[in-house]
Amino acid sequence: MDKLGLVRDIDLALHLPLRYEDETRLTRLCEARDGETVQVEGTVRESRVEARGRRQLIIRLGDGSGEVLLRFLNFYGSQQKSWGPGVRLRVRGELRHGFFGREMVHPTVRIVKEDTPLAAALTPVYPTAAGLPQAYLRKAVAAGLARAPLDEVIPSALLPGTWPTLREALHFLHHPSPEVSLAALEDHSHPAWQRLKFEELLAQQMSQLRARAERAHLRAPSLRAKPQGLLDRLMAVLPFELTGAQQRVVAEIATDLSLARPMHRLLQGDVGSGKTVVAALAAAVAMDAGWQCALMAPTEILAEQHFRRLVGWLEPLGVKVAWLTGSLKPKMKREQMAAVASGEAQLVVGTHAVIQDQVEFAKLGLALIDEQHRFGVAQRLQLRRKLESTELEPHLLMMSATPIPRTLAMTYLADLEVSTIDELPPGRTPIVTKVFVDARREEVIERIRDEVARGRQVYWVCPLIDETEASDQAADEAAGRASDRRPPLDLSNVTQTHQELSETLQGFGVGLLHGRLPAAEKAEVMAQFAANALAVLVATTVIEVGVDVPNASLMVIEHAERFGLSQLHQLRGRVGRGAVASVCVLLYGSPLSDSGKQRLKAMVETTDGFEIARRDLEIRGPGEFMGARQSGAALLRFADLEEDQALIAQARQVAEVLLREHPQAAQRHAARWLGAKSEYLKA
């Protein structure tokens, strides 16, 4: 039960069925059609165990209008005894035509008498965990439903009069009458479903509004750039002009930083829109004011890209930049941590190592989190708490190259200010995306030969390092980075592909990059590729974000059907970063699943990050999209962001009234629905 999160009575009451079985009526065998799932009742005519091949229990059941064989591949001896000739059984299952006539395989079975009543309501089938039978779960849910406090918390004036009460809605959804439209239950359009979805959205919206209100009372350092200070000097040495969009978001961030309450802002922009320089300018404002900054990235390669770029811009201006990752040797790590603790290091760049308990900041004023959806919510909270020893909170700027759809922002980011870079720097060329079945792999390799012969560079991305990496693939799938759940052992791996391309493209440098390489070796390979000493880079998804090589004009993604849509878009963004016409080739294995077809179709049809994000949300759902899965639970279970936009707006309005005029009711409602999860919504 704990695995399902069913701890409180209200948790059981809110554990709604996946589907329903109709056990309210009987069907005569003479009227039942093959392929239908039906419930029949009759007398056992014969019970025997067959030993041909696998042992099976065979029951011949008749109801006076016909007969059916019940076939059980797994059974107990006690079942054979209790289901003997003459016993009356009520069975439910799919009727099909077998070699020996009509049969049901592993139907549900009950011993009954002639006057045993039928069920009065549809039978719920609940989401379950391994080893937890439906019968046990039904009893537990029924008991929780009976005990749970389901009194009305929301004033009736704030609810439509056509909706049932919460108690009525839950009782109905757990035990709907057989007359109800199954379509209305399955598409969640029934008023009982509308009430449940509204209640959930109301709790979520209140949590966001409360977080915003609480932060309004928190104090943060007021950070203002000095005239002719670090910000102006950095602007003067940048080797390019800021776009209009970059100038706008820099001004928005600077305004937030000047306030004495914590900034909580998301900086979003498509791949290659120039978020790093905006982050550098924000950091310059904070450092100008005498405070430290921390920049945290999800991978060491991305963190190192940031580190090198920021060092190149800031160290000539007298800024000390520290480097913190898990791969640092102990002595170097101690030296870097000492520089952070003393305040000597004004800017700290790194991975998760930045938020380790032993890392202490002298004066952390601004926390920057890149690719924020790749971090768990708890990790983002941990970085914000680095100033807990004082009465101040750091300002927080989160960055994402995965644009957030409007409906998702309304729901999950109601307490978050959003800045959008909606303009790419000049000189970028559109990327053409092509899809090929993997049988055309040799044609793609010939195209690579043509590209490198013209002096261009190529990425080839594989999903695995070697055949033994099934567990790593499974972890990626659990994090939402791959959607087709098939065994990964048939995939071409990065080491074999590197060897194949090295032999095929003799005379051209072919590099290998994956997460298992030592940090120094990864840095060396990337440096060689950036310097055009390597023509082809065979890599895993460690190059997904942050890698910037303008001469790269061709991206090949092998087994593209295994990647999430957002990740495919990120990988595609590694090319098209210069003036050269660029192509992204998606190689896929056949047959394609429906979701795989959806993702590849979206990649061909658009390069717009916002449209990609919208389609990704449709395919994956909000929990994985936002990184909420890493917090231990999806943040919405019942509401649908696309279909329930009207409910979202309604919940927003009621949340404001409830918090303002009925604070005790608001508190009870949030506790009922969110429990301990409300803290995650503040991150």
C-alpha positions in Angstrom: 0.0 0.0 0.0 2.9 2.4 0.8 4.2 1.9 -2.7 0.9 3.3 -4.0 1.1 6.2 -1.6 -2.0 5.0 0.2 -1.2 6.1 3.7 -4.2 8.1 4.9 -7.9 7.3 4.6 -8.3 10.2 2.2 -5.5 8.7 0.0 -7.6 5.5 -0.3 -10.7 7.5 -1.0 -8.9 9.4 -3.8 -7.5 6.2 -5.3 -9.9 6.0 -8.2 -10.5 3.1 -10.6 -8.7 2.7 -13.8 -11.8 1.0 -15.4 -14.9 -0.9 -14.4 -16.2 -4.4 -14.9 -19.9 -4.9 -15.4 -21.0 -7.7 -13.0 -24.5 -6.4 -12.7 -26.0 -8.6 -15.4 -25.8 -12.2 -16.7 -25.6 -13.2 -20.4 -26.9 -16.5 -21.6 -24.2 -18.5 -23.5 -26.5 -18.8 -26.5 -26.7 -15.0 -26.8 -23.0 -14.3 -26.1 -20.7 -13.5 -29.1 -17.1 -14.5 -29.5 -14.7 -11.6 -28.5 -17.1 -10.2 -25.9 -16.3 -10.0 -22.2 -19.4 -11.4 -20.5 -20.6 -12.8 -17.2 -22.3 -16.1 -17.3 -23.6 -18.5 -14.6 -24.0 -22.2 -14.8 -23.3 -25.7 -13.3 -19.9 -27.5 -13.6 -20.4 -30.5 -15.9 -16.8 -31.7 -15.8 -13.5 -30.8 -13.9 -10.2 -32.4 -15.0 -6.5 -31.7 -15.1 -4.8 -32.1 -18.5 -1.1 -32.9 -18.6 -0.5 -32.4 -22.3 2.4 -29.9 -22.5 1.7 -27.6 -19.6 -0.7 -28.8 -16.8 -4.0 -27.1 -17.1 -7.3 -27.2 -15.1 -10.2 -27.6 -17.5 -13.8 -26.9 -16.3 -16.8 -27.5 -18.6 -19.6 -25.2 -17.6 -23.2 -25.2 -18.9 -26.1 -22.8 -18.3 -28.9 -24.7 -20.1 -28.5 -22.7 -23.3 -24.9 -23.8 -24.1 -21.5 -24.8 -22.7 -18.1 -23.1 -22.3 -14.7 -24.5 -21.3 -12.8 -22.6 -18.6 -9.1 -23.0 -19.0 -6.7 -22.3 -16.1 -2.9 -22.5 -16.7 -2.1 -21.5 -13.1 -4.3 -23.2 -10.4 -4.3 -24.8 -7.0 -5.4 -28.3 -6.1 -8.0 -26.8 -3.8 -9.6 -25.0 -6.7 -10.1 -28.3 -8.6 -11.8 -29.8 -5.6 -14.1 -26.8 -4.9 -15.0 -26.4 -8.5 -16.2 -29.9 -9.0 -19.2 -31.3 -10.9 -22.5 -30.0 -9.8 -21.1 -26.7 -8.3 -22.7 -23.5 -9.5 -20.2 -20.9 -10.7 -20.5 -17.3 -11.8 -17.6 -16.5 -14.2 -16.6 -13.4 -16.1 -14.1 -13.3 -19.0 -13.5 -12.9 -22.7 -15.3 -15.5 -24.7 -13.4 -16.9 -27.7 -13.4 -19.8 -30.0 -10.7 -22.5 -29.2 -9.8 -25.9 -30.7 -12.5 -27.6 -28.6 -15.2 -25.0 -28.9 -15.9 -21.8 -27.0 -13.7 -21.1 -24.0 -12.5 -18.6 -21.5 -8.9 -18.4 -20.3 -8.5 -17.5 -16.6 -11.9 -15.9 -16.0 -12.8 -14.5 -12.6 -14.8 -17.2 -10.7 -17.3 -17.1 -7.8 -19.1 -20.0 -6.3 -22.8 -19.0 -6.0 -26.2 -20.3 -5.2 -29.3 -19.9 -7.5 -30.5 -16.9 -5.5 -27.1 -15.1 -5.0 -27.8 -11.5 -6.0 -25.9 -9.7 -8.7 -23.7 -6.7 -8.0 -25.8 -3.5 -7.8 -23.0 -1.2 -9.2 -20.1 -1.5 -11.7 -17.1 -3.3 -10.1 -14.0 -1.0 -9.9 -10.6 -2.1 -11.1 -7.9 -0.1 -9.3 -4.3 0.8 -10.1 -2.3 -1.7 -8.1 1.3 -2.8 -7.2 2.8 -6.3 -7.6 1.4 -8.8 -5.3 -1.6 -6.6 -4.2 -4.8 -8.4 -5.4 -7.9 -6.4 -6.5 -10.1 -8.0 -3.9 -7.8 -6.7 -1.0 -7.5 -3.3 -2.6 -11.3 -3.0 -3.1 -11.9 -3.8 0.6 -9.2 -1.3 1.7 -10.5 1.5 -0.5 -14.1 0.9 0.7 -12.9 1.1 4.3 -10.9 4.2 3.6 -13.9 5.8 1.8 -16.1 5.1 4.8 -13.7 6.6 7.3 -12.3 9.5 5.3 -13.5 13.0 6.4 -15.3 14.1 3.2 -17.3 16.9 4.6 -17.7 20.0 2.3 -14.9 22.5 2.8 -15.5 24.8 -0.1 -18.5 27.2 0.4 -21.4 26.1 -1.9 -21.7 29.6 -3.3 -18.3 29.1 -5.0 -19.3 25.9 -6.8 -21.7 25.2 -9.7 -25.0 23.9 -8.4 -25.0 21.1 -10.9 -22.0 19.4 -9.3 -22.3 16.7 -6.7 -20.7 17.0 -3.2 -17.3 15.6 -2.8 -18.7 12.6 -0.9 -21.3 11.9 -3.6 -18.7 12.3 -6.4 -16.3 9.8 -4.7 -19.0 7.2 -3.9 -20.3 7.4 -7.4 -16.8 7.1 -9.1 -16.0 4.1 -6.9 -19.3 2.4 -7.4 -21.1 3.8 -10.5 -24.6 2.5 -11.3 -24.8 0.3 -14.4 -27.1 2.8 -16.1 -24.3 5.5 -16.3 -22.6 6.1 -19.6 -19.3 4.3 -19.7 -18.1 6.9 -22.2 -18.7 9.8 -19.7 -16.7 7.8 -17.1 -13.8 7.0 -19.4 -13.5 10.5 -20.9 -13.9 12.1 -17.4 -16.7 14.4 -18.6 -19.2 13.2 -15.9 -20.1 15.9 -13.3 -18.5 13.6 -10.6 -15.2 13.8 -12.5 -15.5 17.5 -13.0 -15.9 18.0 -9.2 -12.8 15.8 -8.5 -10.7 17.6 -11.2 -11.7 21.0 -9.9 -10.9 20.1 -6.3 -7.4 18.9 -7.3 -6.7 22.0 -9.4 -8.0 24.3 -6.6 -5.5 22.8 -4.2 -2.7 23.2 -6.6 -3.6 26.8 -7.4 -3.9 27.7 -3.8 -0.5 26.2 -3.1 1.0 28.3 -5.8 -0.7 31.5 -4.7 0.3 30.8 -1.1 3.9 30.3 -2.1 3.8 33.6 -3.9 2.3 35.4 -0.9 4.8 33.8 1.5 7.7 34.8 -0.7 6.4 38.4 -0.7 7.1 38.5 3.0 10.6 36.9 2.7 13.7 39.1 2.5 16.4 38.9 -0.1 19.5 41.0 -0.7 18.7 44.0 -2.9 21.2 43.7 -5.8 22.0 46.7 -8.0 24.8 47.1 -10.5 27.3 49.9 -9.9 27.7 52.6 -12.6 30.6 51.7 -14.8 30.9 48.5 -12.7 31.2 44.8 -13.6 27.9 44.8 -15.6 28.9 47.7 -17.9 32.5 46.3 -18.3 31.1 42.9 -19.3 28.7 44.4 -21.8 31.6 46.3 -23.3 33.8 43.2 -23.9 31.1 40.8 -25.3 32.1 39.9 -28.8 28.5 40.3 -30.1 25.5 42.5 -29.8 22.6 41.4 -27.6 19.3 40.7 -29.4 16.3 42.8 -28.5 14.8 39.8 -26.7 18.0 39.4 -24.6 18.0 43.1 -23.7 14.4 42.9 -22.6 14.9 39.9 -20.3 18.1 41.3 -18.8 16.1 44.4 -17.8 13.3 42.2 -16.3 15.9 40.2 -14.3 17.7 43.4 -13.1 14.5 44.9 -11.9 13.7 41.7 -9.9 17.2 41.6 -8.4 16.9 45.2 -7.2 14.0 44.3 -5.0 14.4 43.2 -1.4 12.3 40.1 -1.9 13.5 36.9 -3.6 13.3 36.7 -7.4 11.7 33.5 -8.5 12.0 33.7 -12.3 12.1 31.2 -15.2 14.2 32.2 -18.2 13.1 30.2 -21.2 14.2 30.3 -24.7 14.6 27.9 -27.6 17.8 26.0 -28.3 20.6 28.5 -29.2 18.7 31.7 -28.2 21.5 32.9 -25.9 20.5 32.2 -22.3 24.0 31.8 -21.0 25.0 35.4 -21.7 21.8 36.5 -19.9 22.8 34.4 -16.9 26.3 35.9 -17.0 24.8 39.4 -17.0 22.5 38.6 -14.1 25.5 37.2 -12.2 27.4 40.4 -12.9 24.6 42.5 -11.3 24.8 40.3 -8.1 28.6 40.3 -8.0 28.6 44.1 -8.6 26.6 44.4 -5.4 29.1 42.3 -3.5 27.3 38.9 -3.4 28.2 35.5 -4.7 26.5 33.5 -7.4 26.1 29.8 -8.0 25.3 28.2 -11.4 24.2 24.5 -11.3 23.9 22.4 -14.4 22.6 18.8 -14.7 25.7 17.2 -16.4 29.4 17.8 -16.1 29.8 18.5 -19.8 27.2 21.2 -19.7 28.6 22.7 -16.5 32.1 22.7 -18.0 30.8 24.5 -21.1 29.3 27.2 -18.9 32.5 27.3 -16.8 34.8 27.8 -19.8 32.6 30.5 -21.3 32.1 32.4 -18.0 35.8 32.2 -17.2 36.6 33.6 -20.7 34.2 36.5 -20.1 34.7 37.2 -16.4 38.2 36.3 -15.3 39.8 39.1 -17.4 37.5 41.4 -15.5 38.9 40.2 -12.2 36.2 37.7 -11.2 37.3 34.5 -9.5 35.2 31.5 -10.8 35.2 28.3 -8.7 34.5 24.8 -10.2 32.7 22.1 -8.2 31.8 18.6 -9.5 31.7 15.2 -8.1 34.7 14.1 -10.1 37.1 16.6 -8.6 40.0 15.1 -6.7 39.7 15.6 -2.9 42.5 18.2 -2.7 41.1 20.3 -5.5 37.6 20.0 -4.1 38.8 21.3 -0.7 40.6 24.2 -2.3 37.5 25.2 -4.4 35.2 24.9 -1.3 37.5 27.0 0.7 37.4 29.7 -1.9 33.6 29.6 -1.9 33.4 29.7 1.9 35.8 32.6 2.2 34.1 34.6 -0.5 37.2 34.7 -2.7 35.2 32.8 -5.4 32.5 35.2 -6.5 30.9 32.7 -8.9 30.6 29.0 -8.4 29.9 26.7 -11.4 29.2 23.0 -11.1 26.8 20.0 -11.0 24.9 18.6 -8.0 28.1 19.0 -6.0 27.2 22.7 -5.5 24.3 21.8 -3.2 26.2 19.3 -1.0 25.9 19.9 2.7 29.6 20.6 3.1 29.6 23.4 0.6 29.2 26.7 2.4 28.8 30.1 0.8 30.1 33.4 2.3 27.2 35.4 0.8 25.1 33.6 -1.8 22.9 36.2 -3.4 21.8 34.6 -6.7 21.3 30.9 -7.6 21.2 30.0 -11.3 19.8 26.6 -12.4 20.3 25.5 -16.0 17.9 23.0 -17.6 15.8 23.2 -14.4 13.4 20.4 -15.5 16.4 17.9 -15.3 16.7 18.4 -11.5 14.4 17.0 -8.9 12.3 19.5 -7.1 13.9 18.7 -3.8 17.3 19.5 -5.3 16.1 23.0 -6.3 14.7 23.6 -2.8 18.1 22.5 -1.3 19.9 25.2 -3.3 17.5 27.9 -2.2 18.2 26.9 1.4 21.9 27.8 1.2 21.2 31.1 3.0 19.1 29.6 5.8 21.7 30.5 8.4 20.8 34.2 7.7 17.4 35.9 7.5 17.8 36.3 3.7 17.0 34.0 0.8 18.9 34.0 -2.5 17.3 35.2 -5.7 16.5 32.2 -8.0 16.8 32.2 -11.8 15.9 29.0 -13.5 16.7 28.5 -17.2 15.2 26.1 -19.7 15.7 25.4 -23.4 12.4 23.5 -23.1 9.8 26.2 -23.5 6.9 25.8 -21.1 3.4 25.7 -22.8 1.0 28.4 -21.6 -1.4 25.9 -19.9 1.5 24.3 -18.0 2.7 27.7 -16.9 -0.8 28.6 -15.7 -1.0 25.4 -13.6 2.5 24.7 -12.3 4.2 28.1 -12.5 1.4 30.3 -11.2 3.8 31.7 -8.6 6.7 32.1 -11.0 7.6 35.0 -13.2 8.6 34.0 -16.8 11.0 35.7 -19.1 11.1 34.5 -22.7 13.8 34.9 -25.3 11.7 34.6 -28.4 14.4 35.7 -30.9 17.4 33.8 -32.2 20.7 35.6 -32.7 21.3 36.6 -36.4 23.2 34.2 -38.7 21.4 31.0 -37.6 20.2 28.8 -40.5 17.0 26.7 -40.4 17.6 23.0 -39.7 16.1 20.4 -42.1 15.0 17.2 -40.3 14.8 13.9 -42.2 13.6 10.5 -41.0 15.0 7.2 -42.3 14.5 3.6 -41.3 17.7 2.1 -40.0 17.9 -0.1 -43.1 19.2 3.0 -44.9 22.1 3.4 -42.4 24.7 3.0 -45.2 23.2 5.9 -47.2 23.5 8.1 -44.1 27.2 7.1 -43.7 27.8 8.1 -47.3 26.3 11.5 -46.6 28.6 11.9 -43.6 31.6 11.2 -45.9 30.4 14.0 -48.2 30.0 16.4 -45.3 33.4 15.8 -43.7 35.1 15.9 -47.1 33.8 19.5 -47.4 35.3 20.4 -44.1 32.1 20.1 -42.1 31.6 18.3 -38.8 29.1 15.7 -37.8 27.5 14.4 -34.6 26.3 10.7 -34.3 24.2 10.1 -31.2 23.5 6.6 -29.8 21.3 5.7 -26.9 23.6 3.2 -25.2 27.3 2.8 -24.3 27.3 -1.0 -24.6 25.0 -4.0 -24.4 25.4 -4.3 -20.6 23.9 -0.9 -20.0 20.3 -2.0 -19.8 19.9 -0.8 -16.3 21.0 2.7 -17.3 18.5 2.7 -20.1 15.8 1.7 -17.7 16.8 4.6 -15.4 16.5 7.0 -18.4 13.1 5.6 -19.2 11.9 6.1 -15.6 13.0 9.7 -15.8 10.9 10.3 -19.0 13.8 10.4 -21.4 12.7 7.5 -23.5 9.1 6.4 -24.2 9.1 3.0 -26.0 9.4 0.3 -23.4 11.2 -2.4 -25.3 14.4 -4.3 -24.3 17.4 -2.2 -25.1 19.8 -5.0 -26.0 19.1 -4.8 -29.8 20.4 -1.2 -30.0 23.6 -0.3 -31.7 25.9 1.0 -29.1 28.2 3.9 -29.1 31.5 2.0 -28.9 30.6 -0.3 -31.8 29.4 2.7 -33.9 32.6 4.6 -33.1 34.6 1.6 -34.3 32.5 1.2 -37.5 32.7 4.9 -38.4 36.5 5.0 -37.7 37.0 2.2 -40.1 34.7 3.6 -42.8 35.9 7.1 -42.6 39.7 6.5 -42.5 41.6 9.7 -42.8 39.1 11.7 -40.8 39.2 11.9 -37.0 36.3 10.2 -35.2 35.9 10.9 -31.5 34.1 9.0 -28.8 32.2 10.7 -25.9 30.1 9.1 -23.2 29.3 9.5 -19.6 31.7 6.8 -18.4 34.8 8.5 -19.7 37.0 10.3 -17.1 36.3 14.0 -16.9 39.7 15.0 -18.3 39.2 12.7 -21.3 35.7 14.0 -22.0 37.1 17.6 -21.8 39.9 16.7 -24.2 37.5 15.1 -26.8 35.2 18.1 -26.7 38.2 20.5 -27.1 39.4 18.5 -30.1 35.9 18.6 -31.7 35.5 22.3 -31.0 38.9 22.9 -32.6 37.9 20.9 -35.7 40.6 18.3 -35.0 37.8 15.7 -35.1 35.4 15.5 -38.0 32.9 13.2 -36.4 31.8 12.9 -32.7 30.1 9.7 -31.8 28.4 10.3 -28.5 25.6 9.5 -26.1 23.2 12.2 -24.9 25.9 13.8 -22.8 26.0 16.3 -25.7 22.3 17.1 -25.4 22.7 20.6 -24.1 25.4 23.2 -23.9 27.7 22.0 -26.7 28.3 24.8 -29.2 30.3 24.0 -32.4 29.2 26.3 -35.3 31.0 24.2 -37.9 28.8 21.1 -37.2 26.2 20.7 -39.9 24.9 17.2 -39.6 23.3 15.5 -36.6 22.5 11.7 -36.8 20.4 10.3 -34.0 20.3 6.5 -34.0 17.2 4.8 -32.7 15.5 8.1 -32.5 12.2 6.4 -31.5 13.7 5.7 -28.1 14.2 9.4 -27.2 11.7 11.8 -25.8 10.5 14.6 -28.0 12.1 17.3 -25.9 15.4 15.5 -26.0 15.3 15.0 -29.7 14.8 18.8 -30.1 17.7 19.5 -27.8 20.0 17.2 -29.7 18.9 18.7 -33.0 19.9 22.1 -31.6 23.6 21.1 -31.6 23.7 21.9 -35.3 22.4 25.0 -37.1 24.5 27.1 -34.8 26.4 28.8 -37.6 25.8 30.1 -41.1 26.0 26.6 -42.7 22.9 24.8 -43.9 22.3 22.0 -41.4 20.5 18.6 -41.4 19.2 16.4 -38.6 18.7 12.7 -39.6 16.5 10.6 -37.4 17.2 6.8 -37.8 14.5 4.6 -36.4 14.0 0.9 -35.9 10.8 -0.8 -37.2 8.1 -1.3 -36.2 7.3 2.1 -34.7 5.0 2.5 -31.8 2.2 5.1 -32.0 4.0 7.5 -29.6 7.2 7.0 -31.6 5.4 8.0 -34.8 4.0 11.1 -33.0 7.4 12.2 -31.9 9.2 11.7 -35.3 6.3 13.4 -37.1 6.5 16.4 -34.8 10.2 16.7 -35.4 9.8 16.8 -39.1 6.9 19.3 -39.0 8.3 22.0 -36.8 11.5 23.4 -35.3 9.6 25.8 -33.1 10.5 24.9 -29.5 7.1 26.1 -28.2 5.2 23.9 -30.5 7.6 21.0 -29.7 6.9 21.6 -26.0 3.1 21.6 -26.5 3.2 18.3 -28.4 5.7 16.9 -25.8 3.2 17.8 -23.0 0.5 15.9 -24.9 2.6 12.8 -25.2 4.3 12.7 -21.9 2.1 14.5 -19.4 3.0 17.3 -17.0 4.7 15.3 -14.2 7.6 14.1 -16.4 7.7 17.4 -18.4 8.3 19.5 -15.3 10.7 17.1 -13.5 8.0 16.5 -10.9 8.5 12.7 -11.2 11.8 13.1 -9.4 9.9 14.5 -6.4 8.3 11.2 -5.9 4.8 11.8 -7.3 3.0 13.3 -10.2 1.6 16.7 -9.2 -1.7 16.2 -11.0 -3.5 12.9 -11.2 -7.0 13.7 -12.5 -7.0 17.0 -14.4 -5.8 17.3 -18.0 -4.0 20.5 -18.9 -5.2 20.6 -22.5 -8.8 19.6 -21.9 -9.5 21.3 -18.6 -8.4 24.9 -19.3 -11.8 26.3 -18.3 -11.5 24.4 -15.0 -8.0 25.8 -14.4 -9.2 29.4 -14.8 -12.2 28.7 -12.6 -10.0 27.1 -9.9 -7.7 30.1 -10.1 -10.5 32.5 -9.3 -11.9 30.4 -6.5 -8.5 29.9 -5.0 -8.0 33.7 -4.7 -11.4 34.1 -3.0 -10.8 31.1 -0.7 -7.4 32.3 0.5 -8.7 35.8 1.0 -12.1 35.2 2.6 -12.0 31.6 4.0 -8.4 30.9 5.1 -9.3 28.0 7.4 -11.2 26.3 4.6 -8.3 26.9 2.3 -5.9 25.3 4.7 -8.1 22.2 5.2 -8.6 21.8 1.5 -4.8 22.0 0.8 -4.1 19.5 3.5 -6.7 17.0 2.2 -5.3 17.1 -1.3 -1.6 17.8 -1.1 -0.4 16.6 2.3 3.4 16.9 2.4 3.6 17.6 -1.3 2.7 21.2 -1.1 6.3 22.0 -0.2 7.4 20.8 -3.6 5.2 23.4 -5.3 7.3 26.2 -3.9 10.5 25.2 -5.8 
